[in-house]
Amino acid sequence: MARQLSNDFSWSKSRHELMSGCLRAYYFSYYRSWGGWERGAAPEVQQLYGLKKLHNRFTWAGSAVHEAVKDALLNYRAKRAVDPKEAIERVHRKMQAEWRHSHAGRHWQDRRTFAGLREHEYREALEPDTWKRNWEFTQQALAWFFQSRWPALAQSLPRERWIEVDDTDFDRSVFYLDGVKVFAVPDFAFFDEDGTPRVVDWKTGSARDGYDAQVLGYALYLSERYGLPLEKICASLVYLNAGVEKEVPCTPEAVEGFKAFFRDSVGRMKVLLADAEKNVPKGEEAFPQKEDPASCAECVFRRPCGREAFTLQAQAG
């Protein structure tokens, strides 16, 4: 029997960021597009769901890096050899195929192969070397990873010291805080030689606000799911393009700070609901667009918001 899906209320860092960025985009992404994968869904809902799934060139590069690192770690765990040059070339070929798929508009008929790129969907005017630089960014992150200490460390770990590798299981990759389901998918978690649990979050690009909170959420998840003492967990942010590692202490003060941030975020989300128990939103008018249309230039929902023409004019100068 097919699994019955329901749009239950949950929290994630990405959900918080979208709500904080634009309420209308938040409404479209978490409510109005729900069920858009169904063949019998209304055309408007199908369109919103398709737009929601689009990447931009930066998130696309980040996803490609994360998938390649995940594959390498899983091979190391299985004691299989990994050729860094071959792994990077494989990513390049895959991204080239995905680019062609998106450029031809095939993502609307075949989203499983690739969900498409916002830049193609909205015919964005880009400099000729933009895509080349995007690949160089991806290649740089992967090259640093394979030359870093992490492959040797992963290869040295016996199977019993591995905890998780980017395990996207929406039934298991959750914990509950104040009764709210929280999604958490750590990139890499393992035990040190002395038994210290460590959680690592790979990042592409530059550091920005909110990343510490994200990895603290991962520590809370590991503590609840595996019964690990929270104060013993060591959390790290690893910036692959910059080659920088940052420790995020799981101190009581830091954890309480995360919980306060979480509660404020959940409170703001629930104010937008007509029925909090059933996760039923208020009407669209409760989710206003941004006042300045120029800020919509990078949004995947600019077409249903009626702001596509404006952004095309802005790009044309």
C-alpha positions in Angstrom: 0.0 0.0 0.0 1.3 3.4 -0.9 2.4 5.6 2.0 -0.1 8.4 2.8 1.6 11.7 3.0 0.3 14.5 5.2 1.5 18.1 5.5 2.4 18.0 9.2 4.0 21.0 10.9 7.8 20.6 11.3 10.8 22.8 11.6 14.1 23.0 9.8 16.8 25.7 9.4 16.0 26.0 5.7 12.3 26.5 6.5 13.2 29.3 9.0 15.4 31.0 6.4 12.6 31.0 3.8 10.1 32.4 6.2 12.5 35.1 7.3 13.3 36.0 3.7 9.8 36.2 2.1 6.4 35.2 3.5 4.8 34.7 0.1 7.6 32.4 -1.0 7.3 30.5 2.3 3.5 30.1 1.7 4.1 28.8 -1.8 6.8 26.4 -0.8 5.3 24.9 2.3 1.6 25.1 1.7 0.3 26.1 -1.7 2.6 23.7 -3.6 1.7 20.7 -1.4 0.6 17.8 -3.5 2.0 19.3 -6.7 3.7 16.0 -7.5 0.3 14.3 -8.0 -0.8 13.9 -11.7 -4.3 15.0 -10.7 -3.2 18.2 -9.0 -4.4 21.6 -10.2 -2.0 23.1 -12.9 -1.2 26.0 -10.6 -0.2 23.7 -7.8 1.9 21.6 -10.2 3.7 24.7 -11.4 4.4 25.9 -7.9 5.8 22.5 -7.0 8.0 22.4 -10.1 9.3 25.9 -9.3 10.0 25.0 -5.7 12.2 22.2 -6.8 14.5 24.4 -9.0 18.1 24.9 -8.0 20.1 28.0 -8.7 23.7 27.6 -9.8 25.1 28.0 -6.3 22.8 25.5 -4.6 23.4 23.2 -7.5 27.1 23.3 -7.0 26.7 22.8 -3.3 24.5 19.8 -3.8 27.0 18.3 -6.3 29.8 18.7 -3.8 27.8 17.2 -0.9 26.8 14.2 -3.0 30.4 13.5 -4.1 31.7 13.8 -0.6 28.9 11.5 0.6 29.7 8.9 -2.1 33.4 9.1 -1.1 32.7 8.6 2.6 30.4 5.7 1.9 33.1 4.0 -0.2 35.6 4.6 2.6 33.3 3.0 5.1 32.9 0.0 2.8 36.7 -0.1 2.4 36.5 0.6 -1.3 39.2 2.6 -3.1 38.4 6.1 -4.3 40.2 7.8 -7.1 39.9 11.6 -6.5 40.5 12.5 -10.1 37.9 10.1 -11.4 35.4 11.2 -8.7 35.8 14.8 -9.7 35.5 14.0 -13.4 32.3 12.0 -12.7 30.8 15.0 -11.0 31.8 17.2 -14.0 30.1 14.8 -16.5 27.0 14.6 -14.3 26.7 18.4 -14.0 27.2 18.8 -17.8 24.3 16.4 -18.4 22.1 18.1 -15.9 22.9 21.5 -17.4 21.8 20.3 -20.9 18.7 18.7 -19.3 17.7 22.0 -17.7 18.7 24.2 -20.7 16.4 22.2 -22.9 13.5 22.6 -20.4 13.2 18.8 -19.9 12.9 19.2 -16.2 9.1 19.8 -16.5 8.7 16.3 -18.1 11.4 14.5 -16.2 12.2 16.0 -12.8 13.7 12.8 -11.4 16.8 13.2 -13.7 17.2 16.8 -12.6 14.9 19.4 -11.2 16.2 22.2 -13.4 18.0 25.5 -12.9 16.3 28.8 -12.0 18.7 30.6 -14.4 17.3 28.6 -17.4 13.7 28.7 -16.3 13.7 32.5 -16.1 16.1 33.1 -19.1 18.5 35.1 -16.8 21.1 37.1 -18.6 24.5 35.7 -17.4 28.1 36.5 -18.5 29.5 33.8 -20.8 32.0 32.5 -18.2 29.4 32.2 -15.4 28.9 28.5 -15.8 32.6 27.9 -16.1 33.3 29.7 -12.9 30.5 27.7 -11.2 32.3 24.5 -12.2 35.6 25.8 -11.0 34.0 26.6 -7.6 32.7 23.0 -7.4 36.0 21.6 -8.5 37.9 23.7 -5.9 35.7 22.4 -3.1 36.2 18.8 -4.1 39.9 19.1 -4.7 40.4 20.6 -1.2 38.3 17.8 0.4 40.4 15.0 -1.3 43.6 16.7 -0.2 42.5 17.4 3.3 42.8 15.2 6.4 39.3 13.9 6.1 39.7 11.0 3.6 42.6 9.5 5.7 40.5 9.9 8.8 37.5 8.3 7.3 39.6 5.4 5.9 41.1 4.8 9.4 37.7 4.4 11.1 36.5 0.9 11.9 32.9 0.3 11.0 31.7 0.5 14.7 32.9 4.1 15.0 30.8 5.4 12.1 27.5 7.0 13.2 25.9 8.6 10.1 26.7 9.8 6.6 24.1 12.3 5.2 21.3 9.8 5.8 18.3 11.5 4.2 15.5 9.4 5.7 12.5 11.6 6.4 11.2 9.0 8.9 14.3 8.7 10.9 16.3 11.9 10.4 14.2 13.8 12.9 14.1 14.6 16.6 11.4 16.4 18.7 11.9 19.7 20.5 9.0 21.0 22.6 6.8 18.5 20.7 7.8 19.9 17.3 9.3 17.6 14.7 12.7 18.9 13.6 14.5 17.6 10.5 18.2 17.1 10.9 20.6 15.4 8.4 24.2 15.6 9.5 26.8 15.3 6.7 29.1 13.1 8.7 29.1 11.8 12.3 31.6 9.4 14.0 33.3 8.5 17.2 36.9 9.6 17.8 39.5 7.1 19.2 38.6 8.2 22.7 34.9 7.7 22.1 34.0 11.4 21.6 31.1 11.8 19.2 31.8 14.3 16.4 29.4 15.8 13.9 30.7 17.6 10.7 28.8 19.9 8.4 30.4 20.5 5.0 29.9 24.1 3.6 30.6 25.5 0.2 31.1 29.2 -0.1 31.5 31.7 2.7 30.5 31.6 6.4 27.3 33.3 7.3 25.0 33.8 10.2 22.9 30.8 11.3 25.4 28.0 10.5 26.3 27.5 14.2 22.7 27.0 15.0 22.3 24.4 12.3 25.2 22.2 13.5 23.9 22.6 17.1 20.6 21.2 15.9 22.6 18.2 14.5 24.2 17.7 17.9 20.7 17.7 19.6 19.5 15.2 17.0 22.5 12.8 17.6 22.0 13.1 21.3 18.3 12.2 21.2 18.5 9.5 18.5 21.6 7.7 19.8 21.4 8.5 23.5 24.7 10.5 23.4 25.6 13.0 26.1 25.0 16.3 24.5 27.9 18.0 26.4 30.3 15.4 25.0 29.5 16.0 21.3 32.0 18.0 19.3 30.5 19.9 16.3 32.5 21.3 13.4 31.8 23.4 10.3 34.1 22.7 7.4 34.3 25.4 4.7 35.5 23.4 1.7 36.2 26.3 -0.6 38.1 28.3 2.0 39.8 25.2 3.5 38.8 26.3 7.0 37.5 24.3 9.9 35.5 25.8 12.8 34.6 24.2 16.0 31.1 24.9 17.4 31.1 24.3 21.2 28.0 22.4 22.4 28.0 24.3 25.7 24.8 24.7 27.8 24.8 28.4 26.9 25.0 27.6 23.2 22.3 24.9 23.3 20.0 27.2 25.3 20.7 29.9 22.7 19.7 27.5 19.9 16.5 26.5 21.8 15.5 30.2 22.3 16.1 30.8 18.5 14.1 27.7 17.7 11.1 28.7 19.9 11.0 32.2 18.5 11.0 30.8 15.0 8.3 28.2 15.7 6.2 30.9 17.3 6.5 33.1 14.2 5.5 30.2 12.0 2.5 29.2 14.1 1.1 32.8 14.1 0.6 32.2 10.4 -1.7 29.2 10.9 -5.4 29.2 11.0 -5.4 25.8 12.7 -2.1 25.1 14.4 -3.0 21.5 15.2 -3.7 20.6 11.6 -1.1 22.9 10.1 -3.7 24.8 8.1 -2.4 28.2 7.0 -4.2 31.4 7.0 -5.2 32.9 3.7 -2.7 34.1 1.1 -3.1 37.7 2.3 -1.4 36.7 5.6 1.8 36.0 3.5 2.6 39.3 1.8 5.1 39.8 -1.0 8.2 41.9 -0.4 7.5 45.5 -1.0 10.6 46.0 -3.2 10.2 43.9 -6.4 14.0 44.2 -7.1 14.5 41.8 -4.2 12.6 39.1 -6.1 15.3 38.7 -8.8 16.6 35.5 -7.3 13.3 33.9 -6.3 11.9 30.8 -8.0 8.4 32.1 -7.5 8.7 35.4 -9.3 6.3 34.2 -12.1 3.3 33.2 -10.0 4.0 36.4 -8.0 3.6 38.5 -11.1 7.2 39.9 -10.9 8.9 38.0 -13.7 8.6 40.9 -16.2 10.1 43.4 -13.7 13.1 41.2 -13.0 13.7 40.7 -16.7 13.7 44.5 -17.2 16.1 44.9 -14.3 18.5 42.3 -15.7 18.4 44.0 -19.2 19.4 47.3 -17.6 
